[in-house]
Amino acid sequence: MIIVLKPDSTPEQLEALIARVKELGLRYHLSQGEQRTIVGIIGEEDKLQIQPLGAMPGVEQVLPILKPFKLASRQMHPSDTVVTVKAGGTGPTVRLGGGYIAMIAGPCAVEGEEILAEIARAVKASGASILRGGAFKPRTSPYSFQGMGEPGLKILRDVGHALGMPVVTEVMDPRQVPLVERYADMFQIGARNMQNFDLLREVGQCRKPVLLKRGMAASVKDLLLSAEYVLSEGNEQVILCERGVRTFEDSTRNMLDMSAVPNAQGQSHLPIIVDPSHATGRPDLIPAMARASVAAGADGVHVEVHCAPEKAMSDGAQALRPPQFDALMQSLKAIAAVVGKTFN
């Protein structure tokens, strides 16, 4: 339910409305614009239907939220959410959404301090604002490299924060959340875990941004409902990520659904980024798809970069080399200027 207050409603009337909502055991979300104040109400359907909140002083209109996702809906929150992240909570602020674009770059997996530092220096020099790297790797085969675990997390944090770059890494299990939270500035929920609802609830109870990747067979609606799990636990800093879905096409790793960007933005206030590395799996296609992502209105791009892809322990075949990444960044900045957005 959405309650729209009258333009001349008073702070006292708003306080009375919120107090009544709390009495009913319902939760609320306040959105105050220059001309209108909107109160979103979340709770049991029967309570929402029978309580005459529309009769309270200062209330202009009561509207149902038709989408199955409530907190993620643009009905609930008309303006774009801007998610902010800092290195260690004290570094430069990186913004995603509301006209700001962030470039997330780094290797698929943390392999060691020296190689990660080399990659991080290169991507930062080219304009990347957030460093990525996996310490826990969900691999199709149990015999593939599974990541370095906590030593990898420490390396990622130390390298990123030394350069003033926030770091993002994947968390795979609710039991890993406290450990990953200790080192990372942003959680990543991978495609395979998009509907791991226990994990979503766990990161929802944290207060660090969550990068939520679309599942390989998930609809945009499914993605937004997964985001709702995080939001419903109180964590409002959710970033959606389009990374391709499975189709009959076998010349690419996945099929990048570029329409997901404006589609999600039309339905939700949450920022959305694109990962062309996992979507295509091919370095020759990544630059074109990254440029298309910015042109489509994406709030960020997520690209894998490695100084020696032929020696990478994970997904080296889809990583750009630093010179390729540098050329890509120059073209993305030019496109961003055309569509009225700014890279951090």
C-alpha positions in Angstrom: 0.0 0.0 0.0 1.1 3.5 -0.8 -0.2 6.5 1.2 0.2 9.9 -0.6 0.0 12.9 1.7 -1.6 16.2 0.8 0.8 19.0 -0.3 -0.1 21.0 2.8 0.1 18.1 5.3 1.9 18.9 8.5 4.8 17.1 10.3 2.4 16.3 13.1 0.0 14.6 10.7 2.8 12.5 9.3 4.0 11.5 12.8 0.4 10.5 13.7 0.1 8.4 10.6 3.5 6.6 11.3 2.4 6.0 14.9 -0.8 4.4 13.7 1.1 2.2 11.2 3.4 1.0 14.0 0.4 0.3 16.3 -0.9 -2.1 13.6 2.4 -4.0 13.5 3.2 -2.8 10.0 6.4 -1.5 8.5 6.7 1.7 6.6 9.1 3.3 4.1 9.2 7.1 3.9 9.9 9.0 0.6 9.9 12.7 0.9 10.1 14.8 -2.3 9.9 18.5 -2.9 6.2 18.5 -3.4 4.9 15.2 -2.1 5.5 12.8 0.8 4.8 9.1 0.2 4.6 6.5 2.9 4.9 2.9 1.7 3.3 0.3 4.0 4.4 -3.3 4.2 2.6 -6.0 6.1 -0.2 -8.5 6.2 -2.7 -8.1 3.4 -5.8 -8.3 5.7 -4.5 -5.5 7.9 -3.8 -3.3 4.9 -7.2 -3.8 3.5 -9.4 -3.3 6.5 -7.7 -0.4 8.3 -9.1 3.0 7.2 -5.8 4.8 7.0 -7.1 6.9 4.2 -9.4 8.7 6.7 -6.5 10.1 8.7 -5.8 13.9 8.6 -3.3 14.9 5.9 -3.8 11.8 3.7 -4.8 12.5 0.1 -4.8 9.1 -1.4 -4.3 5.4 -0.6 -3.1 3.2 -3.5 -2.4 -0.6 -3.6 1.0 -1.7 -4.9 0.2 -4.0 -7.8 3.7 -5.5 -8.2 4.6 -8.6 -6.1 7.8 -6.9 -5.1 6.9 -3.9 -2.8 10.1 -2.2 -1.5 11.9 -2.7 -4.8 9.0 -1.1 -6.7 9.2 2.3 -8.3 5.6 2.9 -7.0 7.0 2.7 -3.5 10.1 4.8 -4.3 9.6 7.0 -7.4 13.1 8.5 -7.4 16.3 6.6 -8.3 18.2 5.0 -5.4 21.9 6.0 -5.3 24.0 3.3 -3.6 27.3 4.5 -2.1 30.4 2.5 -1.2 33.8 3.5 0.2 37.0 1.7 0.7 37.0 0.6 4.3 34.2 3.1 5.0 36.6 6.0 4.8 37.9 6.2 1.2 36.5 8.3 -1.7 32.7 7.8 -2.2 31.8 5.7 -5.3 28.1 6.1 -6.4 25.9 3.9 -8.5 22.6 5.2 -9.7 21.0 8.6 -10.1 23.3 9.5 -13.1 26.5 8.1 -11.7 28.2 5.1 -13.3 30.8 2.9 -11.6 33.3 0.6 -13.3 33.9 -2.6 -11.4 37.0 -4.4 -12.7 39.5 -7.0 -11.7 40.4 -10.7 -12.0 37.8 -13.5 -11.7 39.7 -14.9 -8.7 42.3 -13.6 -6.3 45.5 -15.6 -7.1 48.1 -13.8 -5.0 49.0 -10.3 -3.8 51.6 -9.5 -6.5 49.4 -10.3 -9.5 46.3 -8.7 -8.0 48.2 -5.5 -7.2 49.5 -5.3 -10.8 45.9 -5.7 -12.1 44.5 -3.3 -9.6 47.0 -0.5 -10.5 46.3 -1.0 -14.2 42.5 -0.8 -13.9 42.5 2.1 -11.5 44.8 4.1 -13.8 42.3 3.5 -16.6 39.3 4.7 -14.5 37.9 1.7 -12.6 36.4 2.7 -9.3 35.8 -0.6 -7.6 38.1 -3.7 -7.5 36.6 -7.2 -7.8 38.1 -10.6 -7.1 36.7 -13.9 -5.9 38.0 -15.6 -2.8 35.3 -18.2 -2.8 34.5 -19.6 -6.3 31.3 -21.5 -7.1 32.7 -23.8 -9.9 30.8 -26.3 -11.9 33.4 -29.0 -11.3 34.5 -29.8 -7.7 38.0 -30.3 -9.0 38.4 -26.8 -10.3 40.1 -24.0 -8.3 37.7 -23.0 -5.5 39.5 -19.8 -4.4 41.9 -18.9 -1.7 39.3 -18.3 1.1 40.2 -15.9 3.9 43.8 -15.3 2.7 42.3 -14.2 -0.6 39.9 -11.9 1.2 42.7 -10.2 3.1 44.8 -9.8 -0.1 41.8 -8.2 -1.9 41.1 -5.8 1.0 44.7 -4.8 1.4 45.4 -4.2 -2.3 42.1 -2.4 -2.9 42.3 -0.1 0.1 45.9 0.8 -0.5 44.7 2.2 -3.8 41.6 3.8 -2.3 39.3 1.4 -4.2 36.3 -0.3 -2.5 36.3 -4.1 -3.0 33.5 -6.5 -3.9 33.6 -10.3 -3.7 31.2 -13.2 -3.8 29.6 -14.7 -0.7 28.2 -18.2 -1.3 26.8 -19.3 2.0 25.1 -17.7 5.0 27.9 -19.0 7.2 30.4 -17.0 5.2 28.7 -13.7 5.6 30.5 -12.6 8.8 33.9 -13.5 7.4 33.3 -11.7 4.0 31.8 -8.7 5.8 35.0 -8.3 7.7 37.0 -7.7 4.6 34.7 -6.6 1.7 33.0 -3.3 1.1 30.3 -4.9 -1.0 28.8 -8.4 -1.1 28.3 -10.1 -4.4 25.5 -12.7 -4.7 26.3 -14.8 -7.8 23.8 -16.0 -10.4 23.7 -19.5 -8.9 22.7 -18.1 -5.5 20.2 -15.5 -6.7 17.4 -17.5 -5.1 19.3 -18.7 -2.0 16.8 -17.0 0.2 18.6 -17.7 3.5 21.7 -16.1 2.1 19.6 -13.1 0.9 18.1 -12.6 4.3 21.5 -12.8 5.9 23.1 -10.1 3.8 19.9 -8.1 4.2 20.7 -7.9 7.9 24.1 -6.3 7.2 24.6 -2.7 6.2 26.9 -3.1 3.3 25.8 -2.8 -0.4 24.7 -6.0 -2.1 25.5 -6.7 -5.8 22.8 -9.1 -6.8 23.3 -11.0 -10.1 20.4 -12.3 -12.2 20.2 -16.1 -12.3 20.9 -17.8 -15.6 17.3 -18.9 -16.0 15.6 -16.0 -14.0 13.2 -13.4 -15.2 13.5 -9.7 -14.3 10.6 -10.2 -12.0 12.5 -13.1 -10.3 15.5 -10.8 -9.8 13.4 -8.1 -8.3 11.7 -10.5 -5.9 15.1 -11.7 -4.8 16.1 -8.1 -4.2 13.0 -7.8 -2.1 14.3 -10.4 0.3 17.4 -8.2 1.0 15.3 -5.0 1.2 12.8 -6.5 3.6 15.5 -7.2 6.1 16.4 -3.5 6.2 19.3 -3.3 3.8 18.3 -0.7 1.2 21.7 -0.8 -0.7 21.0 -3.3 -3.4 22.5 -3.2 -6.9 21.0 -5.4 -9.6 23.3 -7.0 -12.2 22.4 -8.3 -15.7 24.9 -11.0 -16.6 23.2 -13.0 -19.4 20.7 -15.9 -19.4 20.8 -19.4 -20.9 19.3 -19.8 -24.3 19.9 -22.2 -27.3 22.7 -20.0 -28.6 26.0 -21.8 -28.1 28.6 -19.3 -29.6 28.5 -17.2 -26.4 28.6 -18.2 -22.8 25.2 -16.7 -22.2 22.8 -14.4 -24.0 23.0 -10.8 -22.7 19.6 -9.4 -22.2 20.2 -5.7 -22.8 16.5 -5.0 -22.5 16.8 -5.9 -18.8 18.4 -2.5 -18.1 15.5 -0.2 -19.1 13.0 -3.0 -18.1 14.3 -3.1 -14.5 14.6 0.7 -14.3 11.0 1.1 -15.3 9.8 -1.2 -12.6 12.3 -0.5 -9.8 14.3 2.4 -8.3 17.3 0.2 -7.7 20.5 0.8 -9.8 21.4 -1.9 -12.3 24.8 -2.7 -13.8 25.8 -5.1 -16.6 28.5 -7.8 -16.6 29.4 -8.4 -20.3 32.3 -10.7 -19.3 30.0 -13.5 -18.0 27.3 -12.7 -20.5 29.5 -13.3 -23.5 32.5 -15.2 -22.3 34.5 -13.7 -25.2 36.9 -10.8 -25.0 36.2 -9.8 -28.6 32.5 -9.2 -27.7 33.0 -7.6 -24.3 33.8 -4.0 -25.5 30.8 -3.8 -27.8 28.5 -5.1 -25.1 29.9 -2.8 -22.5 29.4 0.2 -24.7 25.8 -0.9 -25.4 25.3 -1.3 -21.7 26.2 2.4 -21.0 24.1 3.5 -24.0 21.1 1.6 -22.6 21.4 3.5 -19.3 23.2 1.0 -17.1 24.5 2.4 -13.8 27.8 0.5 -14.0 29.8 -2.1 -15.9 31.5 -5.2 -14.4 34.5 -6.4 -16.4 37.1 -9.1 -15.7 40.7 -8.0 -16.3 43.9 -10.0 -16.1 47.5 -9.2 -16.9 48.1 -12.8 -18.1 44.8 -14.4 -19.0 46.6 -17.5 -20.3 47.9 -18.2 -16.8 44.7 -17.3 -14.9 43.4 -19.9 -12.5 39.7 -19.1 -13.3 37.9 -17.7 -16.4 41.1 -16.4 -18.1 39.5 -16.9 -21.5 37.0 -14.1 -20.9 39.3 -11.5 -19.3 40.5 -8.4 -21.0 44.1 -7.4 -20.9 44.9 -4.0 -19.3 45.5 -2.2 -22.7 42.2 -3.5 -24.0 40.5 -2.3 -20.8 42.1 1.1 -21.1 40.8 1.5 -24.6 37.3 0.4 -23.5 37.2 2.9 -20.7 37.9 5.8 -23.0 35.0 4.9 -25.3 32.7 4.3 -22.3 33.4 7.8 -20.9 32.5 9.3 -24.3 29.2 7.4 -24.4 28.4 8.3 -20.8 28.8 12.0 -21.6 26.3 11.6 -24.5 23.6 10.0 -22.3 24.1 12.5 -19.5 25.8 10.2 -17.0 29.1 10.5 -15.1 31.7 7.9 -14.3 33.0 8.0 -10.7 
